[in-house]
């Protein structure tokens, strides 16, 4: 049953500059979505609408981090809700918005904070709320509605039975962690065989799988994305100990992660992609650290929830 969520709408806890940045982010999202719909003939495309934009995560809670010394900065996390499932397709409708926001941050400098956004239909979000998915329940409970079209409410969140949540979380852990370990092992073989491109790509796959593992175990949700900076931000938001896997205080460390981020496409297809043995060896070491941290976080979560389930 629809209900009045009572989501906050104010940004009084944010500095004025941050509020202005978020207004610019919304302008870009609306403008690029309108452009993506232009010339579309299908009825649901011609009538495509953004129904909600919700700020969640550290900037909604008020505990964002800006650490110039350590090189760690929180990102803006946004949920964009649209009125049809097909319109949530990132490649088809949102790739230009993503590129535009990156340019605003890195080129024009009108936005000083990295922006991560996920897109779901209202039907899908409401289905997740009715199933008690913690990720969406938390957004509705703690998020800030930057924009809401009238008469399109969220459903009343329901509690997910602890036993069901535990079983799903354990299945995700048992699926994703071995896959990540396998990719790490093959990456080391590729490095030993002097095939650096494959080593870089497989390390990317290992890290992607580790972040999916973390998100699925802790929240039962992970965005369908290969973007490591996005997945890293989402995983570190809910498991801050993972921040320690990636030093950010040197140019070498920043360059290595950037090479890893690019490896999903460039290591396979670009003749200009280059990565040294030194950079690969550093990445192998840091991925091993990340794996240890992910295992600890996930196993602790599972033990805690096993204990809770035993008492019910």
Buried (B, 14 or more C-beta within 10 A) or exposed (E): EEEEBEBBEEBEEBEEEBBBBBEBBBEBBBEBBEEBBEEBEEEBBEEBBBBBBBBBBBBBBEEBEEEEEEBBBBBBBBBBBBBBEEBBBBEEBBEBBBEBBEBBBEEEEBBEBBBBBBBBBBBBBBBBBBBBBBBBBBBBEBBBBBBBEEEBBBBBBEEBEBEEBBEBBBEBBEEBBEBBBBBBEBBBEBBEEEBBBBBBBBBBBBBBBBBBBBBBBBBBBBBEBEBBBBBBBBBBBBBEEBBEBBBBEEEEBBEBBEBBBBBBEBBEEEEEBEBEEEBBBBBBEBBBBBBEBBBEBBEEBBEEBBEEBEEE
